[in-house]
Amino acid sequence: MTNYIGLIIIILLLILQNCYDLSLGKYLAQHYPNEWQKLTQNSLDGTAHANLAASFENGFFATIDDSKVTVFKPLK
């Protein structure tokens, strides 16, 4: 059982990170619908979350002064 404690903690952290990412995506879609629409348009028909990391580094979301956006730091 002690061998699985680390695995359980890692899985819980990944679930929490995923929940936070989804809530941030909903927040951005509500408050910045034009920019979110631009992120969702890609050639692979994927989600906007793939383009969101690039936008945080050097795109629109890197330039805005929103408390929820500035606190978010993607897990690498």
N, C-alpha and C positions, 0 to 999 in steps of 0.2 A: 504494500500500500504506500509506503514512503517513497517508492520509486515513481509513483504517479502524481505526487503532489506538485512537482515542477511542471509536469505536462498539463495538469488541471489549471494551474495559475497562468500558464502561457495561453491556453485556450480561452480562459476568461478575459485576459487582456486583449486578445484578438477580437473577441465578441464586443467588448466595450469600445474598442477603436472603430470597429465597423459601425456600431450604433452612432457614435459621434460623427463619423464621416457622413452617414445618411442624414442626420439631423442638420449638419452644416450644409449639405446639398439642398435640402428643403428650404433652409433659411436664405441661401443665395438665390434660389429660384424665385422666392417670394419677393425679395428686396431688390434684386438686380435681374429682372426677367430678360432684358435684351442681351446682356452678357452671357447669361445662362443658356439662352437659345443659341448663341454663337458657339458655346462650348459643346452643345449637344449635336451640332452638325459636323459629322466627320465621315470620312469615306468608308469606314469599316462598320458602320451602324452599331457602334459600341456605346458605352455610357459616357457621360460628361466627366466622370471622375478620372478618366485617363488623362484628359486635357487639363484638369483642374490643378494638378501639381505644377505643370508648366506655367499656368497663369499665376500661381502664387509666387513663382520664382521671378518671372520677368514680364508678366502680362498685366491685365487690368486690375486683378485683385491684389497685386503687389503694390499698386499705387493708391488704393483707397484707404481712408482712415476710418475703418469700422472696427469697433472693439471686438466683435466676435471673430472677424476675419484675422485681425492682427494676433489674437491669442492662439489661433489654430496653427499647429506645427505638425506637418505630416510625418508619420512614422516611416523611417527609412531603414 
